[in-house]
């Protein structure tokens, strides 16, 4: 599967590859940026909601503590009133005395609780917030109206009274309890005589739950959250409408047992639904003021943000895709021009090559392509010229291949008649000529040994002495190890002929020519040197450029040798000419050892 995918990708155009490569990358960057933005907005909303929830929670807890503390303070003021203590201890006999005692109790309480309204439970109607103040007393002579004054026997034995008597502070808060169809929170204060420390009774200030519900409701600025006051029983006071269904059952007890309640806001799951939960303990009673806000509130606020982010991401992706298409088109347009250019070159080699503008990699590649095509054109033209020269050399060699038997027989007849006539000089020259032609023809082979080439050169010098009637000295020294090495036929002879005929012959007096050969690194180096008249600069230039002399035959053999060397071994090998007019000529010839293969066979091979 992977191989198929790789093959499919390789067969795509460069433009398609760029689109496929960059589209996922850009999409990931854009989508990642959108998700980061969305997450930042989400975290910001969560942080703001947490701060608002905590702020309302602290404010509500402070208001509740203030209200509770005021009730506690008033109960202490009543507890410390000596007139009240005297009235509670005094025995009353007749109705007039009872009436006065009752009015005196009212007179004591009125200045302290002037802002409170007293009513019996029978007078209370559902929904009002009137307080209920009750005194449970031991004094049997006081009138009991089942409202303000009651007999302590009515509550004797109850749990809250036992706990109140054991309390070191002699007062305690009592959590929600129901009386006459209504629920109250009360502050109970044990009345103790200052003189003999005897118990006189119990003062109870009953606060309707509506008082705290109103505080919870008015303090909560975000009505979609809910504040509750949780005491030491399962009953709770709720103040809000947004998440009341979440408080079903003993939720606060479960949160307490799971250590989920605390001053810091936490994200908590209740029955599979996420909520923000925080709580503050009342400094007066130790009860918990708990704030709860459904996480769905934040989700609802995030919906328009998510919609905006989605629209922006969609537009960004479309814009990025269009940009990728545009960049891919710009990047591959010039490559397509290069492809069309190469197709035109393939059909028409000589078509002009206009440069593709640009200095980037594509522009440099096009410039290199133009240079390569021009180089190939030059190499092709040179190859055509070399092939033409090869054909000409082959024709020349074919023209030179005369029947050796006719030559040998003719020369042998001349030698026999000369010897018979006593012409020893002619007979010797003829013998040298026979041996020269034997080596010259070389049985039609294109390769010969260095030793055979040197033997032919020696016979050739004898013929030249006889032909041109001048004397010269030759010095031939070649390393013994090189004599058996194979070289192209007639490689050295043209150099010796040029030295003698064009160098020494025009010179007056005896001349010298030497041929030395030795091994240098992985090549054979020959030195052909004479002390003749030298070679002029123009003639030397024509030889170096392989241009034959159209006006004569001077240097023609050397030009042919240079071409043959190029055909055999290329431009890495050849010869160099050092000459000054009247100071002789030195030619250094360098060819590879026989182990180095030829680039192509000699003409006629």
N, C-alpha and C positions, 0 to 999 in steps of 0.2 A: 504493500500500500504506500509506504514511504517512498519507494523507488518510483512508483507511478506518479506520485505527487511531484517529486523532483523533476522527472522527465517532463511532466506537464508544465511546470514552472519554467524550465529551460526553453521550452518551445514558444513561450510567450514573447511578444515584442518588448523592447525596452520601455516603451511608454506604459504598457500594461503592467510590467514589473514594478515600475515606479509607483503607479496607482495602488497596486496591491500591497506594496511594502509600506507606503506612507499613510494610506487611509486608516488602517488599524492603529498605527502609532498616534496619529493626530487625534483620532477618535478617543483613544484611551486618555490622552492628555486633556481633551475638552471635557469628557465625561468625568474624569477625576477631579478637574477643577470645579465642575458643577456640583459634584458630591461634596467636595470640601466646603463650597459656599453654603450648600444646604445644611451641612453639619454645623457650620459656624452659626447660621441663623437659628438652628434648632437648639444649640447650646446656649445661645444668647437668650432665647425665649425661656428656656428652662431656668437659666440663672435669674432672669427678671421675675418669673413666676415664683421661684423659691424665695427671693428677697421680699416680694410683696406678701407672700403667705406668712413668712416669718415675722415681717413687720406687723401685720394685722394680728398675728398670734400674740406677740409680746404686748401690743397695745391692749388687746382684749383682756389678757391675763392681768395687766396693771389695773384696768378698770374694775375687774371683778375683785381683785385684792383690795382696792380702795373701798369698794362697797362693803366687803366683808369686814374689813378693819374698822370701818365706821360703826357697824353693828356691834362689834366686839367692844369698842371703846364705850359705847353707850351702855352696854350691859355692865361694864366695870364701874361706870359712874353710878348707875342704879345700885349696884352691889355695895358701893362705898358710902351710900347715903345713910347717916345715923338716924334720921327721922323715920325712914322706912323701917329700919331695924327695930326702932322703939314701937312702932305701930304693929309690927308682926309679933312682938313679944307680949304686948299688953292684952289682958283678958277683958272681954266686952260682954256685958250682961243683957241690957235692954236694947230695944230696937233703935232708939235714938242714938245710943252709943255706937251700935253697929253701923248706922248710917254715917255718922261722923267719921268712923274709922275708914269706911269705904271711900268717902270723899277725900279724906286725908291721903290715902294711897294714891288716888287719882291726882291729887295736887302735887304729890312728890314726882310722879312719873311725867306729868304734863310738861314741865319746863325742859326735861331731858329729851323727851320724844315728841317735841312740838310738831315736827314735820311728819310724824306718822299718824295714820288713821287706824283706830282700833275698831274691830268688829268681831262679833262672835262668828263661829263657823256657820251658824245657821243663817247669818245675814250675808255671807259672802256669796257672790254669784260668779259663775264660771267666766273667766277671761279678765277679771280685774286683778290689780296688783297690790291690794291692801294687805298690810302686815297684820299679824295676829300675835298679841303679847299675852302670855299666860304666866301666872304665878301659882305654883303648887306649894301650899303652906301646911305647917303642922298645927297652927293655932286653930282649935276647933270653934273658938268663939267668933271668928271672923265669918261674915256672910259669904257663902259660896254661890256664884251665879253661873257656874259652868262656862264662863268666858274669861274674865280677867283673873278671878280668884277661884282656885280649885283646891280640893283636898289632895294632899300628897298621896293618900291611899289609892287614888285612881291610877297612879303610875308605879306604885311600889312593886318591886320585884322585876320590873322591866330591865332589859339588858343595858340600855343606854344610861339608866339611872345608876346601876351598879358601876359602870365604867366611869361615870362622872364623879362619884364619890371616891373612886380610887385615883382620880387624876390629881397630880400635884398642883396644877394650876387652878383647880376647882372650876374649870370651864372647859367645854368641848363643843366641837361642831358635829352636828348630826346630819348625815347625808339624806337624800330624798326619802321621805316617808309619806304615807297617805293618811289623810284625816278628813272625814266628812266629804269624801269624793274629790279632794284636792291634794296636790303634792306640795310639800314644803321642804325647805332647808332651814335648820334652826341652829341658834346658838344657845346652849344651855349653860346657866351659871348657878353654881351652888351658893345659896345665901347662908353665911355663917355669922353668928353673933360675935361682935368684937369683944364683948365683956367676958363671956364664958366659953366661947368657941363652939357653941352648940349649933346644930343645924336648924335653920329657921324655915327653909323651904328651897324651891328651885325656881329661877327666873328663866323662862323660855321665850325667845323672840323667834316667831315662825315667819320665814320669808317665803312667799309664794315662788314657785319655779319660774313664773312669767317674768319676774324681775331680772333673772339671769338670762333667760331666753331673749329678752329685749336687748340686753347688753351684747349677747353673742350676735344677734342679727344686725344691730346698728353699727357694730364695730367692724364688721366684715365688708370691705369695699367691693370685693368680687363675690357676687351672690352665687356664682357657680361653684364656689368652694363652700365648705361647711365647717363650723366650729362647734365643738361639743365640750361640755364640762363633765368629767368622769370622776366620781367619788370612789368610795371603798366598797361599793356594791355593784351589781350588774346594771342598775338603773343609770341612765345618762340624760343630760340636758343637751338638746340639739338647738343650733341656731343657724339655719340656712335651708336651702331647698334644692341645691344642685345634686347632691350625692347621698341623700338620706337613705336610699335603698342599700347603700354599702354598709350601713351601721346595723343591719339586721343581725340578730344574734349577739353574742358577747364578743364583739370585735375588739374593743379596747383591752379586754382580758387576754385575748389571743396575741395582740400586739405587745402587751406587757410581757407575756411569757416568752415571746420570740425576741425580746430585747429590741424591738423596732421603734419604741418611743424614745425620743431624745430631743434636745434643743435644736439640733441640726436637721435640716430637711432631708428626708430619705425617700427614695423611690421604692414603693412596696407593692407587692401583688396581693390582692384580696379576692379570693374566689375567681382567680384567672383574669382579673381586671387590674391594670396598673394605676396606682395613686401616688401622689406626693403626700407624705405624712410628716408632721412635726408636733412636738408637745412641749409645754412649759408647766412646771409644777407651781402651784399657788404657794406663796411664801406665808400665807396666813393659815391655810388648812392642809396643805400638802396634796390637794387634789390635782388632777391633770387637766389642763386645758389643751385639747387636741384639735389640730387643724388638718383637714383632709381636702385634697383637690384632685379630681379625676385627671389622669394624664391625657384623656381625650380632649380636654380644653386646649392643650398645647398642640395636639394633632390638628384640631380644627383651625387654629391660628396658622399652622404650617401649610395648610392646603393652598391658600393663594400664593404663598411664597414658592411652594413646590411647582405650582402652575407657571409662575413667572420664570423660574429657573429652567423648567422643561422647555418653555418657548425659546428662551435664550440659548439653551443647549442645542435645540433643533436648528435654529438659525445659524449658530456657530458651526455646527457640523456641515450644514449645506454650504456655508461660505468656505469652510476649509476644503470641502470636496471640490468646489469650483476652483479654488486656488491651486489644489494639487493637480487638477486637470490642466490648468493654465501653465503651471511650472513644468509639468511633464511634457506638454506640447512644445514649450520653448526649449526644453532640454533636448528633445529628440528631433526637432525640426531640422537642425543643421546636420544631425546624423543621417536623417533621411536624404538630405541633399548630398551628403558624401556617398551614400549607397547608390543614388542615381548617377553620381559622377563616376563611380567605379564601374557601373554597368555600361556607361557610355565609353569608358576607356577600354573595356573588354571588347566592345563591338568595333571601336575605332581608336586605334592606338595613338594616332596623331591628332586627336581632337584637342583643342585648347583647354587648359586647366585653370579656370578662374578660382581665385582664393575665396574661401568662405570666411566672412569677417568674424573677428573675435580674437582675443588674446588668451582665452582660457584653454583648458585641456583639449577641447574639440578643435579650436583654432590651431593649436600646436599640432594636433594629430593630422589635420588637413594639410598644414604646411609640410609636415614630414612625409605625407602621402605624395604630395607634388614632387618633393625632392626624390622620393623613391622611384616614382614613375620616370622622372627625367634621367635618373641614374640607370634605370632599366633600359630606357631608350638608347642611352650612350653605350651601355654594355651590349645591347642587341646589334647596334651598328658596328661596334668593334668586332663582335663575333662574326658578323657577315663579312667584314673585311678580312678577318683571319681565315674564314672558310674559303674566300676567294683566293687569298694568298696560298693556302694549302693546295687548292686545285691547280694554281699556276705552277707550284713547285712539283706537283705530281706530273704535270705535263712535261716540265723540264727534265725530270728524271726519266720519264718514258722515252723522251727524245734522245737521252744520253745512253740508253741501253742498246748499244750496237752489238751485233753478234760477236761474242768474245773469240770464237774460233777463227773468224776471218782476220781479226786484229792479230791474234797470236801467230797465225800461219804467215801473214804478210810480214810482220816484224821478224819472225824467225828466218824467213827467206832473205830479208835484207841483212840480218846479222851474218848469215852463212856466206852470202856473196861478198860482204865487206871483209870478212875474215879470210876468204879465199883470195881476195884481191890484196890482202895485206894491210887493209885499213883498220888497224886495231882500235883507233879512237872511235870510229863509227861503229865498230862492232861492240865496244864497251857501252857506248851511249844507247845503242839499240837494246842491249841486254838490260840496262837500267830502265829503259822505257817499257820493256816487256814486264819486268817486275812491278813497275809503277802501275801499269794498267791492270795487272793482276789484283793488286790491292785496291785500286780505284774502283774496279767493277765489283769487287767483294762478293762475287757470286749472286749478285742481286739482293743481298741482305742490307737492311737499313742500319743495323747495329754492328759495331766492330769493337775490338779491344784497343786499349790505349797503346799497347805494344805494337799491334799491326798498323795503327795510325802513324806511329813514330817511324816505323820501317818505311812506310810509303813516303814520309816527309824526307827521309835520307835519300831515297832514290830520286825524289823530285829535285833536291838540291843539286844532284849530279847532272840532271838534265838541264837545269838552269845555267850551271857553269858552262856547259857546252853550247847552249843556245845563245847566251848573251855575251860570251867571251870575257867574263870578268870573274875575279876571284874574291871570295869572302870566306869567313870562318863561322861555322855554326857550333853552338854549345847546347847539347840536348841532355838534360838531367832530370829524370823522373824517378820517384821512389819506386823501388822494386815491387812493393806490395800493391802498387796501383796498375802495373802493366797488364794484369789480367782483367781489370775492370772494364765493363761494357760502356761505350759511349756512342752517340749517333755518328754514323759514317760521315767522313769529311768535315769534322768539327774543328780540328786544329789546322788542317792544311791551308784554308783560306787566309789565316792569320800569318803563316809563314810566307805564303805567296805575296801577300800585301807588303810584308816587311822587306822582302828581297827585291821585288819588281818595282814597287813604288817608293821604297825607302832607301835601299842600298844602291840600286842600279844607277839612279841619277847622280849619286855621290861620286866624286873623284877619289880614287884610292881604295884600299882594301877596307871592307866593312865587316861588322860582326852582328850576328843574330843568335839569340839564345832562347831556348824553350825549357823552362823549369816547371816541374809539377810536384805538389805535395798535398798531404791531407791536412785540412784545417777544420777542427771540430767535426761536424757531420757532413762536410762538403769536400770537394776536390778543387784546389786552386792552381791554375796555370798562369805562368808569367811569360809572355812573349815580348821580347825587348830587342830593339835594334838601335844602331847609332847613325841612322841615315838622315835624310833631309827633314823628317818630321811631317806632320799633317797640319794643314791650315785650319783655322777656326771654323770656316764655312763648311769644309769637308767633314770636320769632326761633328758639327751640328747635324749634318745630313745622316751620318752614320748613327748617331745617338737617337735621332728621330725615326730611324728605319726608312729614310727617304733615299732611293737610289739616285745616282748622278745621271741625269738625262743627257748630258753632253758627252759622256764617255763611260768608261768601265771602272774608273777609280773608286774603290770602296764598295763595289757592287757585291762582292763575295761576303764582306763583313755584314752588309745589310741583310743578306740572306741568312747568315749564321744567327744574327739577332732574332729574326723572325722564327727560325727553327727552334731556338732556345725557348722562346715564348710559347710556341706550339707544344713543346715537350714538357716544360716545367713551370710555365707561367711567368709572371713578372718578378718573382722572388729571386730568380737567378738571371745571370747575364754577364756582360763584361763592361769594363770601364776603360776609357782611353785617356792617357796622360801624354801630351805631346806639345812641343814648341818647335816652331819653324827653325830648322838647322840644328836642333839639339836631340834628334832621335824621337822614338815613340816607345811607350810602355803600355801594354794591354794586360789587364788583370781579368782573367776569366774564372768564373765561379759556377760550378755545377754540383748537384747533389751526388752523394755516394750511390752506387748501384742499388743499395737496399731501398732507396727512396723511389717510390713508383712514379711513373710518368703521368702527367695529366691527360695526355692522349698519345697515341702511337705516332711514330714518324710517318710522313706522307709516303704512301705506297705500301705501308705495312699490311 
